[in-house]
Amino acid sequence: IIDLIDDADESATNIFENLMTVIKKSGLPFNGLTSIGADNTNVNMGNNHSIYKLFNNEIENLFKGKLS
């Protein structure tokens, strides 16, 4: 665990922004991210506007790991 965030706004955009902040704050190389895994809800892994899509816009060929 890198960080815990308490945030009532569970939109894809807000979660993505929080994740980006944590990644940058921790000093992890963003370009080293190769996969994202989360439960299968639309906000996490949906095809239109999801956390996965927001990351995939930044990182080509990002692997989508689905937890069922």
mmCIF file of the N, C-alpha and C atoms, coordinates in Angstrom:
data_MODEL
# 
_entry.id   MODEL 
# 
loop_
_atom_site.group_PDB 
_atom_site.id 
_atom_site.type_symbol 
_atom_site.label_atom_id 
_atom_site.label_alt_id 
_atom_site.label_comp_id 
_atom_site.label_asym_id 
_atom_site.label_entity_id 
_atom_site.label_seq_id 
_atom_site.pdbx_PDB_ins_code 
_atom_site.Cartn_x 
_atom_site.Cartn_y 
_atom_site.Cartn_z 
_atom_site.occupancy 
_atom_site.B_iso_or_equiv 
_atom_site.pdbx_formal_charge 
_atom_site.auth_seq_id 
_atom_site.auth_comp_id 
_atom_site.auth_asym_id 
_atom_site.auth_atom_id 
_atom_site.pdbx_PDB_model_num 
ATOM 1   N N  . ILE A 1 1  ? 0.858   -1.178  0.000   1.00 0.00 ? 1  ILE A N  1 
ATOM 2   C CA . ILE A 1 1  ? 0.000   0.000   0.000   1.00 0.00 ? 1  ILE A CA 1 
ATOM 3   C C  . ILE A 1 1  ? 0.898   1.233   0.000   1.00 0.00 ? 1  ILE A C  1 
ATOM 4   N N  . ILE A 1 2  ? 0.624   2.116   -0.937  1.00 0.00 ? 2  ILE A N  1 
ATOM 5   C CA . ILE A 1 2  ? 1.382   3.360   -1.039  1.00 0.00 ? 2  ILE A CA 1 
ATOM 6   C C  . ILE A 1 2  ? 0.700   4.468   -0.253  1.00 0.00 ? 2  ILE A C  1 
ATOM 7   N N  . ASP A 1 3  ? -0.637  4.536   -0.343  1.00 0.00 ? 3  ASP A N  1 
ATOM 8   C CA . ASP A 1 3  ? -1.389  5.609   0.308   1.00 0.00 ? 3  ASP A CA 1 
ATOM 9   C C  . ASP A 1 3  ? -2.848  5.196   0.426   1.00 0.00 ? 3  ASP A C  1 
ATOM 10  N N  . LEU A 1 4  ? -3.530  5.744   1.401   1.00 0.00 ? 4  LEU A N  1 
ATOM 11  C CA . LEU A 1 4  ? -4.972  5.568   1.550   1.00 0.00 ? 4  LEU A CA 1 
ATOM 12  C C  . LEU A 1 4  ? -5.627  6.927   1.398   1.00 0.00 ? 4  LEU A C  1 
ATOM 13  N N  . ILE A 1 5  ? -6.699  6.987   0.637   1.00 0.00 ? 5  ILE A N  1 
ATOM 14  C CA . ILE A 1 5  ? -7.386  8.251   0.372   1.00 0.00 ? 5  ILE A CA 1 
ATOM 15  C C  . ILE A 1 5  ? -8.849  8.098   0.743   1.00 0.00 ? 5  ILE A C  1 
ATOM 16  N N  . ASP A 1 6  ? -9.359  9.033   1.524   1.00 0.00 ? 6  ASP A N  1 
ATOM 17  C CA . ASP A 1 6  ? -10.777 9.072   1.863   1.00 0.00 ? 6  ASP A CA 1 
ATOM 18  C C  . ASP A 1 6  ? -11.410 10.171  1.018   1.00 0.00 ? 6  ASP A C  1 
ATOM 19  N N  . ASP A 1 7  ? -12.233 9.788   0.054   1.00 0.00 ? 7  ASP A N  1 
ATOM 20  C CA . ASP A 1 7  ? -12.817 10.753  -0.870  1.00 0.00 ? 7  ASP A CA 1 
ATOM 21  C C  . ASP A 1 7  ? -14.204 10.273  -1.278  1.00 0.00 ? 7  ASP A C  1 
ATOM 22  N N  . ALA A 1 8  ? -15.203 11.085  -1.042  1.00 0.00 ? 8  ALA A N  1 
ATOM 23  C CA . ALA A 1 8  ? -16.587 10.697  -1.345  1.00 0.00 ? 8  ALA A CA 1 
ATOM 24  C C  . ALA A 1 8  ? -16.901 10.752  -2.842  1.00 0.00 ? 8  ALA A C  1 
ATOM 25  N N  . ASP A 1 9  ? -16.109 11.488  -3.626  1.00 0.00 ? 9  ASP A N  1 
ATOM 26  C CA . ASP A 1 9  ? -16.341 11.593  -5.071  1.00 0.00 ? 9  ASP A CA 1 
ATOM 27  C C  . ASP A 1 9  ? -15.713 10.384  -5.754  1.00 0.00 ? 9  ASP A C  1 
ATOM 28  N N  . GLU A 1 10 ? -16.535 9.452   -6.171  1.00 0.00 ? 10 GLU A N  1 
ATOM 29  C CA . GLU A 1 10 ? -16.038 8.208   -6.756  1.00 0.00 ? 10 GLU A CA 1 
ATOM 30  C C  . GLU A 1 10 ? -16.164 8.195   -8.275  1.00 0.00 ? 10 GLU A C  1 
ATOM 31  N N  . SER A 1 11 ? -16.051 9.361   -8.900  1.00 0.00 ? 11 SER A N  1 
ATOM 32  C CA . SER A 1 11 ? -16.100 9.418   -10.364 1.00 0.00 ? 11 SER A CA 1 
ATOM 33  C C  . SER A 1 11 ? -14.775 8.921   -10.935 1.00 0.00 ? 11 SER A C  1 
ATOM 34  N N  . ALA A 1 12 ? -14.807 8.459   -12.165 1.00 0.00 ? 12 ALA A N  1 
ATOM 35  C CA . ALA A 1 12 ? -13.588 7.969   -12.816 1.00 0.00 ? 12 ALA A CA 1 
ATOM 36  C C  . ALA A 1 12 ? -12.528 9.063   -12.877 1.00 0.00 ? 12 ALA A C  1 
ATOM 37  N N  . THR A 1 13 ? -12.939 10.275  -13.210 1.00 0.00 ? 13 THR A N  1 
ATOM 38  C CA . THR A 1 13 ? -11.989 11.383  -13.322 1.00 0.00 ? 13 THR A CA 1 
ATOM 39  C C  . THR A 1 13 ? -11.324 11.671  -11.991 1.00 0.00 ? 13 THR A C  1 
ATOM 40  N N  . ASN A 1 14 ? -12.089 11.730  -10.918 1.00 0.00 ? 14 ASN A N  1 
ATOM 41  C CA . ASN A 1 14 ? -11.533 12.038  -9.609  1.00 0.00 ? 14 ASN A CA 1 
ATOM 42  C C  . ASN A 1 14 ? -10.609 10.922  -9.115  1.00 0.00 ? 14 ASN A C  1 
ATOM 43  N N  . ILE A 1 15 ? -11.015 9.679   -9.297  1.00 0.00 ? 15 ILE A N  1 
ATOM 44  C CA . ILE A 1 15 ? -10.170 8.559   -8.876  1.00 0.00 ? 15 ILE A CA 1 
ATOM 45  C C  . ILE A 1 15 ? -8.866  8.561   -9.675  1.00 0.00 ? 15 ILE A C  1 
ATOM 46  N N  . PHE A 1 16 ? -8.948  8.800   -10.982 1.00 0.00 ? 16 PHE A N  1 
ATOM 47  C CA . PHE A 1 16 ? -7.754  8.872   -11.828 1.00 0.00 ? 16 PHE A CA 1 
ATOM 48  C C  . PHE A 1 16 ? -6.816  9.978   -11.344 1.00 0.00 ? 16 PHE A C  1 
ATOM 49  N N  . GLU A 1 17 ? -7.363  11.158  -11.062 1.00 0.00 ? 17 GLU A N  1 
ATOM 50  C CA . GLU A 1 17 ? -6.540  12.276  -10.588 1.00 0.00 ? 17 GLU A CA 1 
ATOM 51  C C  . GLU A 1 17 ? -5.880  11.944  -9.255  1.00 0.00 ? 17 GLU A C  1 
ATOM 52  N N  . ASN A 1 18 ? -6.623  11.291  -8.343  1.00 0.00 ? 18 ASN A N  1 
ATOM 53  C CA . ASN A 1 18 ? -6.039  10.877  -7.066  1.00 0.00 ? 18 ASN A CA 1 
ATOM 54  C C  . ASN A 1 18 ? -4.913  9.868   -7.278  1.00 0.00 ? 18 ASN A C  1 
ATOM 55  N N  . LEU A 1 19 ? -5.128  8.900   -8.172  1.00 0.00 ? 19 LEU A N  1 
ATOM 56  C CA . LEU A 1 19 ? -4.088  7.905   -8.460  1.00 0.00 ? 19 LEU A CA 1 
ATOM 57  C C  . LEU A 1 19 ? -2.847  8.560   -9.058  1.00 0.00 ? 19 LEU A C  1 
ATOM 58  N N  . MET A 1 20 ? -3.033  9.506   -9.968  1.00 0.00 ? 20 MET A N  1 
ATOM 59  C CA . MET A 1 20 ? -1.894  10.207  -10.565 1.00 0.00 ? 20 MET A CA 1 
ATOM 60  C C  . MET A 1 20 ? -1.107  10.977  -9.506  1.00 0.00 ? 20 MET A C  1 
ATOM 61  N N  . THR A 1 21 ? -1.820  11.610  -8.578  1.00 0.00 ? 21 THR A N  1 
ATOM 62  C CA . THR A 1 21 ? -1.160  12.343  -7.499  1.00 0.00 ? 21 THR A CA 1 
ATOM 63  C C  . THR A 1 21 ? -0.329  11.406  -6.637  1.00 0.00 ? 21 THR A C  1 
ATOM 64  N N  . VAL A 1 22 ? -0.888  10.260  -6.275  1.00 0.00 ? 22 VAL A N  1 
ATOM 65  C CA . VAL A 1 22 ? -0.175  9.286   -5.446  1.00 0.00 ? 22 VAL A CA 1 
ATOM 66  C C  . VAL A 1 22 ? 1.050   8.746   -6.183  1.00 0.00 ? 22 VAL A C  1 
ATOM 67  N N  . ILE A 1 23 ? 0.903   8.433   -7.465  1.00 0.00 ? 23 ILE A N  1 
ATOM 68  C CA . ILE A 1 23 ? 2.030   7.921   -8.250  1.00 0.00 ? 23 ILE A CA 1 
ATOM 69  C C  . ILE A 1 23 ? 3.153   8.954   -8.301  1.00 0.00 ? 23 ILE A C  1 
ATOM 70  N N  . LYS A 1 24 ? 2.817   10.205  -8.581  1.00 0.00 ? 24 LYS A N  1 
ATOM 71  C CA . LYS A 1 24 ? 3.827   11.266  -8.656  1.00 0.00 ? 24 LYS A CA 1 
ATOM 72  C C  . LYS A 1 24 ? 4.468   11.523  -7.303  1.00 0.00 ? 24 LYS A C  1 
ATOM 73  N N  . LYS A 1 25 ? 3.638   11.579  -6.242  1.00 0.00 ? 25 LYS A N  1 
ATOM 74  C CA . LYS A 1 25 ? 4.130   11.856  -4.893  1.00 0.00 ? 25 LYS A CA 1 
ATOM 75  C C  . LYS A 1 25 ? 5.076   10.758  -4.403  1.00 0.00 ? 25 LYS A C  1 
ATOM 76  N N  . SER A 1 26 ? 4.827   9.533   -4.807  1.00 0.00 ? 26 SER A N  1 
ATOM 77  C CA . SER A 1 26 ? 5.647   8.408   -4.356  1.00 0.00 ? 26 SER A CA 1 
ATOM 78  C C  . SER A 1 26 ? 6.952   8.282   -5.133  1.00 0.00 ? 26 SER A C  1 
ATOM 79  N N  . GLY A 1 27 ? 7.062   9.003   -6.244  1.00 0.00 ? 27 GLY A N  1 
ATOM 80  C CA . GLY A 1 27 ? 8.271   8.936   -7.053  1.00 0.00 ? 27 GLY A CA 1 
ATOM 81  C C  . GLY A 1 27 ? 8.324   7.740   -7.987  1.00 0.00 ? 27 GLY A C  1 
ATOM 82  N N  . LEU A 1 28 ? 7.216   7.026   -8.112  1.00 0.00 ? 28 LEU A N  1 
ATOM 83  C CA . LEU A 1 28 ? 7.173   5.893   -9.036  1.00 0.00 ? 28 LEU A CA 1 
ATOM 84  C C  . LEU A 1 28 ? 7.170   6.405   -10.473 1.00 0.00 ? 28 LEU A C  1 
ATOM 85  N N  . PRO A 1 29 ? 7.886   5.741   -11.378 1.00 0.00 ? 29 PRO A N  1 
ATOM 86  C CA . PRO A 1 29 ? 7.885   6.182   -12.779 1.00 0.00 ? 29 PRO A CA 1 
ATOM 87  C C  . PRO A 1 29 ? 6.558   5.830   -13.451 1.00 0.00 ? 29 PRO A C  1 
ATOM 88  N N  . PHE A 1 30 ? 5.824   6.841   -13.880 1.00 0.00 ? 30 PHE A N  1 
ATOM 89  C CA . PHE A 1 30 ? 4.523   6.631   -14.513 1.00 0.00 ? 30 PHE A CA 1 
ATOM 90  C C  . PHE A 1 30 ? 4.657   5.797   -15.777 1.00 0.00 ? 30 PHE A C  1 
ATOM 91  N N  . ASN A 1 31 ? 5.722   6.000   -16.531 1.00 0.00 ? 31 ASN A N  1 
ATOM 92  C CA . ASN A 1 31 ? 5.893   5.253   -17.776 1.00 0.00 ? 31 ASN A CA 1 
ATOM 93  C C  . ASN A 1 31 ? 6.233   3.784   -17.525 1.00 0.00 ? 31 ASN A C  1 
ATOM 94  N N  . GLY A 1 32 ? 6.463   3.402   -16.278 1.00 0.00 ? 32 GLY A N  1 
ATOM 95  C CA . GLY A 1 32 ? 6.705   2.005   -15.935 1.00 0.00 ? 32 GLY A CA 1 
ATOM 96  C C  . GLY A 1 32 ? 5.433   1.224   -15.671 1.00 0.00 ? 32 GLY A C  1 
ATOM 97  N N  . LEU A 1 33 ? 4.291   1.912   -15.663 1.00 0.00 ? 33 LEU A N  1 
ATOM 98  C CA . LEU A 1 33 ? 3.008   1.249   -15.436 1.00 0.00 ? 33 LEU A CA 1 
ATOM 99  C C  . LEU A 1 33 ? 2.638   0.434   -16.672 1.00 0.00 ? 33 LEU A C  1 
ATOM 100 N N  . THR A 1 34 ? 2.412   -0.858  -16.479 1.00 0.00 ? 34 THR A N  1 
ATOM 101 C CA . THR A 1 34 ? 2.116   -1.733  -17.616 1.00 0.00 ? 34 THR A CA 1 
ATOM 102 C C  . THR A 1 34 ? 0.732   -2.351  -17.551 1.00 0.00 ? 34 THR A C  1 
ATOM 103 N N  . SER A 1 35 ? 0.122   -2.353  -16.371 1.00 0.00 ? 35 SER A N  1 
ATOM 104 C CA . SER A 1 35 ? -1.208  -2.959  -16.249 1.00 0.00 ? 35 SER A CA 1 
ATOM 105 C C  . SER A 1 35 ? -1.984  -2.273  -15.140 1.00 0.00 ? 35 SER A C  1 
ATOM 106 N N  . ILE A 1 36 ? -3.291  -2.430  -15.203 1.00 0.00 ? 36 ILE A N  1 
ATOM 107 C CA . ILE A 1 36 ? -4.169  -1.928  -14.158 1.00 0.00 ? 36 ILE A CA 1 
ATOM 108 C C  . ILE A 1 36 ? -5.190  -3.021  -13.878 1.00 0.00 ? 36 ILE A C  1 
ATOM 109 N N  . GLY A 1 37 ? -5.404  -3.291  -12.621 1.00 0.00 ? 37 GLY A N  1 
ATOM 110 C CA . GLY A 1 37 ? -6.374  -4.313  -12.237 1.00 0.00 ? 37 GLY A CA 1 
ATOM 111 C C  . GLY A 1 37 ? -7.324  -3.755  -11.195 1.00 0.00 ? 37 GLY A C  1 
ATOM 112 N N  . ALA A 1 38 ? -8.588  -4.029  -11.364 1.00 0.00 ? 38 ALA A N  1 
ATOM 113 C CA . ALA A 1 38 ? -9.614  -3.567  -10.431 1.00 0.00 ? 38 ALA A CA 1 
ATOM 114 C C  . ALA A 1 38 ? -10.860 -4.407  -10.643 1.00 0.00 ? 38 ALA A C  1 
ATOM 115 N N  . ASP A 1 39 ? -11.843 -4.222  -9.764  1.00 0.00 ? 39 ASP A N  1 
ATOM 116 C CA . ASP A 1 39 ? -13.078 -4.972  -9.995  1.00 0.00 ? 39 ASP A CA 1 
ATOM 117 C C  . ASP A 1 39 ? -13.731 -4.479  -11.278 1.00 0.00 ? 39 ASP A C  1 
ATOM 118 N N  . ASN A 1 40 ? -14.734 -5.178  -11.713 1.00 0.00 ? 40 ASN A N  1 
ATOM 119 C CA . ASN A 1 40 ? -15.280 -5.010  -13.055 1.00 0.00 ? 40 ASN A CA 1 
ATOM 120 C C  . ASN A 1 40 ? -16.366 -3.943  -13.170 1.00 0.00 ? 40 ASN A C  1 
ATOM 121 N N  . THR A 1 41 ? -16.443 -2.991  -12.254 1.00 0.00 ? 41 THR A N  1 
ATOM 122 C CA . THR A 1 41 ? -17.474 -1.962  -12.342 1.00 0.00 ? 41 THR A CA 1 
ATOM 123 C C  . THR A 1 41 ? -17.165 -1.002  -13.487 1.00 0.00 ? 41 THR A C  1 
ATOM 124 N N  . ASN A 1 42 ? -18.196 -0.343  -14.002 1.00 0.00 ? 42 ASN A N  1 
ATOM 125 C CA . ASN A 1 42 ? -18.021 0.575   -15.133 1.00 0.00 ? 42 ASN A CA 1 
ATOM 126 C C  . ASN A 1 42 ? -17.057 1.708   -14.828 1.00 0.00 ? 42 ASN A C  1 
ATOM 127 N N  . VAL A 1 43 ? -17.087 2.237   -13.604 1.00 0.00 ? 43 VAL A N  1 
ATOM 128 C CA . VAL A 1 43 ? -16.195 3.347   -13.278 1.00 0.00 ? 43 VAL A CA 1 
ATOM 129 C C  . VAL A 1 43 ? -14.734 2.911   -13.356 1.00 0.00 ? 43 VAL A C  1 
ATOM 130 N N  . ASN A 1 44 ? -14.446 1.649   -13.083 1.00 0.00 ? 44 ASN A N  1 
ATOM 131 C CA . ASN A 1 44 ? -13.069 1.151   -13.134 1.00 0.00 ? 44 ASN A CA 1 
ATOM 132 C C  . ASN A 1 44 ? -12.648 0.691   -14.519 1.00 0.00 ? 44 ASN A C  1 
ATOM 133 N N  . MET A 1 45 ? -13.474 -0.130  -15.161 1.00 0.00 ? 45 MET A N  1 
ATOM 134 C CA . MET A 1 45 ? -13.048 -0.810  -16.380 1.00 0.00 ? 45 MET A CA 1 
ATOM 135 C C  . MET A 1 45 ? -13.980 -0.631  -17.572 1.00 0.00 ? 45 MET A C  1 
ATOM 136 N N  . GLY A 1 46 ? -14.938 0.284   -17.503 1.00 0.00 ? 46 GLY A N  1 
ATOM 137 C CA . GLY A 1 46 ? -15.884 0.480   -18.601 1.00 0.00 ? 46 GLY A CA 1 
ATOM 138 C C  . GLY A 1 46 ? -15.202 0.877   -19.902 1.00 0.00 ? 46 GLY A C  1 
ATOM 139 N N  . ASN A 1 47 ? -15.906 0.715   -21.012 1.00 0.00 ? 47 ASN A N  1 
ATOM 140 C CA . ASN A 1 47 ? -15.338 0.997   -22.334 1.00 0.00 ? 47 ASN A CA 1 
ATOM 141 C C  . ASN A 1 47 ? -15.356 2.470   -22.707 1.00 0.00 ? 47 ASN A C  1 
ATOM 142 N N  . ASN A 1 48 ? -16.208 3.281   -22.081 1.00 0.00 ? 48 ASN A N  1 
ATOM 143 C CA . ASN A 1 48 ? -16.347 4.671   -22.503 1.00 0.00 ? 48 ASN A CA 1 
ATOM 144 C C  . ASN A 1 48 ? -15.567 5.643   -21.636 1.00 0.00 ? 48 ASN A C  1 
ATOM 145 N N  . HIS A 1 49 ? -15.951 5.841   -20.414 1.00 0.00 ? 49 HIS A N  1 
ATOM 146 C CA . HIS A 1 49 ? -15.258 6.779   -19.525 1.00 0.00 ? 49 HIS A CA 1 
ATOM 147 C C  . HIS A 1 49 ? -14.989 6.057   -18.215 1.00 0.00 ? 49 HIS A C  1 
ATOM 148 N N  . SER A 1 50 ? -13.780 5.575   -18.062 1.00 0.00 ? 50 SER A N  1 
ATOM 149 C CA . SER A 1 50 ? -13.423 4.787   -16.884 1.00 0.00 ? 50 SER A CA 1 
ATOM 150 C C  . SER A 1 50 ? -11.985 5.100   -16.487 1.00 0.00 ? 50 SER A C  1 
ATOM 151 N N  . ILE A 1 51 ? -11.593 4.615   -15.333 1.00 0.00 ? 51 ILE A N  1 
ATOM 152 C CA . ILE A 1 51 ? -10.211 4.791   -14.890 1.00 0.00 ? 51 ILE A CA 1 
ATOM 153 C C  . ILE A 1 51 ? -9.266  4.142   -15.900 1.00 0.00 ? 51 ILE A C  1 
ATOM 154 N N  . TYR A 1 52 ? -9.627  2.942   -16.358 1.00 0.00 ? 52 TYR A N  1 
ATOM 155 C CA . TYR A 1 52 ? -8.787  2.268   -17.354 1.00 0.00 ? 52 TYR A CA 1 
ATOM 156 C C  . TYR A 1 52 ? -8.618  3.131   -18.606 1.00 0.00 ? 52 TYR A C  1 
ATOM 157 N N  . LYS A 1 53 ? -9.708  3.686   -19.135 1.00 0.00 ? 53 LYS A N  1 
ATOM 158 C CA . LYS A 1 53 ? -9.637  4.496   -20.360 1.00 0.00 ? 53 LYS A CA 1 
ATOM 159 C C  . LYS A 1 53 ? -8.774  5.740   -20.144 1.00 0.00 ? 53 LYS A C  1 
ATOM 160 N N  . LEU A 1 54 ? -8.893  6.370   -18.971 1.00 0.00 ? 54 LEU A N  1 
ATOM 161 C CA . LEU A 1 54 ? -8.087  7.556   -18.685 1.00 0.00 ? 54 LEU A CA 1 
ATOM 162 C C  . LEU A 1 54 ? -6.600  7.207   -18.640 1.00 0.00 ? 54 LEU A C  1 
ATOM 163 N N  . PHE A 1 55 ? -6.257  6.079   -18.012 1.00 0.00 ? 55 PHE A N  1 
ATOM 164 C CA . PHE A 1 55 ? -4.864  5.634   -18.015 1.00 0.00 ? 55 PHE A CA 1 
ATOM 165 C C  . PHE A 1 55 ? -4.424  5.244   -19.422 1.00 0.00 ? 55 PHE A C  1 
ATOM 166 N N  . ASN A 1 56 ? -5.291  4.550   -20.157 1.00 0.00 ? 56 ASN A N  1 
ATOM 167 C CA . ASN A 1 56 ? -4.960  4.102   -21.503 1.00 0.00 ? 56 ASN A CA 1 
ATOM 168 C C  . ASN A 1 56 ? -4.742  5.274   -22.456 1.00 0.00 ? 56 ASN A C  1 
ATOM 169 N N  . ASN A 1 57 ? -5.373  6.414   -22.196 1.00 0.00 ? 57 ASN A N  1 
ATOM 170 C CA . ASN A 1 57 ? -5.119  7.619   -22.990 1.00 0.00 ? 57 ASN A CA 1 
ATOM 171 C C  . ASN A 1 57 ? -3.687  8.111   -22.794 1.00 0.00 ? 57 ASN A C  1 
ATOM 172 N N  . GLU A 1 58 ? -3.101  7.828   -21.630 1.00 0.00 ? 58 GLU A N  1 
ATOM 173 C CA . GLU A 1 58 ? -1.746  8.270   -21.305 1.00 0.00 ? 58 GLU A CA 1 
ATOM 174 C C  . GLU A 1 58 ? -0.694  7.218   -21.653 1.00 0.00 ? 58 GLU A C  1 
ATOM 175 N N  . ILE A 1 59 ? -1.075  5.937   -21.569 1.00 0.00 ? 59 ILE A N  1 
ATOM 176 C CA . ILE A 1 59 ? -0.132  4.834   -21.772 1.00 0.00 ? 59 ILE A CA 1 
ATOM 177 C C  . ILE A 1 59 ? -0.706  3.882   -22.815 1.00 0.00 ? 59 ILE A C  1 
ATOM 178 N N  . GLU A 1 60 ? -0.105  3.850   -23.997 1.00 0.00 ? 60 GLU A N  1 
ATOM 179 C CA . GLU A 1 60 ? -0.563  2.921   -25.040 1.00 0.00 ? 60 GLU A CA 1 
ATOM 180 C C  . GLU A 1 60 ? -0.305  1.487   -24.617 1.00 0.00 ? 60 GLU A C  1 
ATOM 181 N N  . ASN A 1 61 ? -1.137  0.585   -25.069 1.00 0.00 ? 61 ASN A N  1 
ATOM 182 C CA . ASN A 1 61 ? -0.981  -0.850  -24.832 1.00 0.00 ? 61 ASN A CA 1 
ATOM 183 C C  . ASN A 1 61 ? -1.027  -1.236  -23.357 1.00 0.00 ? 61 ASN A C  1 
ATOM 184 N N  . LEU A 1 62 ? -1.722  -0.460  -22.545 1.00 0.00 ? 62 LEU A N  1 
ATOM 185 C CA . LEU A 1 62 ? -1.886  -0.787  -21.131 1.00 0.00 ? 62 LEU A CA 1 
ATOM 186 C C  . LEU A 1 62 ? -2.740  -2.037  -21.017 1.00 0.00 ? 62 LEU A C  1 
ATOM 187 N N  . PHE A 1 63 ? -2.289  -3.000  -20.233 1.00 0.00 ? 63 PHE A N  1 
ATOM 188 C CA . PHE A 1 63 ? -3.018  -4.255  -20.062 1.00 0.00 ? 63 PHE A CA 1 
ATOM 189 C C  . PHE A 1 63 ? -4.152  -4.066  -19.068 1.00 0.00 ? 63 PHE A C  1 
ATOM 190 N N  . LYS A 1 64 ? -5.341  -4.542  -19.420 1.00 0.00 ? 64 LYS A N  1 
ATOM 191 C CA . LYS A 1 64 ? -6.516  -4.457  -18.550 1.00 0.00 ? 64 LYS A CA 1 
ATOM 192 C C  . LYS A 1 64 ? -6.707  -5.802  -17.857 1.00 0.00 ? 64 LYS A C  1 
ATOM 193 N N  . GLY A 1 65 ? -6.393  -5.853  -16.556 1.00 0.00 ? 65 GLY A N  1 
ATOM 194 C CA . GLY A 1 65 ? -6.608  -7.065  -15.768 1.00 0.00 ? 65 GLY A CA 1 
ATOM 195 C C  . GLY A 1 65 ? -7.933  -6.974  -15.047 1.00 0.00 ? 65 GLY A C  1 
ATOM 196 N N  . LYS A 1 66 ? -8.862  -7.861  -15.352 1.00 0.00 ? 66 LYS A N  1 
ATOM 197 C CA . LYS A 1 66 ? -10.198 -7.823  -14.746 1.00 0.00 ? 66 LYS A CA 1 
ATOM 198 C C  . LYS A 1 66 ? -10.280 -8.814  -13.592 1.00 0.00 ? 66 LYS A C  1 
ATOM 199 N N  . LEU A 1 67 ? -10.841 -8.368  -12.493 1.00 0.00 ? 67 LEU A N  1 
ATOM 200 C CA . LEU A 1 67 ? -11.135 -9.241  -11.366 1.00 0.00 ? 67 LEU A CA 1 
ATOM 201 C C  . LEU A 1 67 ? -12.619 -9.527  -11.387 1.00 0.00 ? 67 LEU A C  1 
ATOM 202 N N  . SER A 1 68 ? -13.008 -10.762 -11.413 1.00 0.00 ? 68 SER A N  1 
ATOM 203 C CA . SER A 1 68 ? -14.428 -11.109 -11.496 1.00 0.00 ? 68 SER A CA 1 
ATOM 204 C C  . SER A 1 68 ? -14.969 -11.507 -10.152 1.00 0.00 ? 68 SER A C  1 
# 
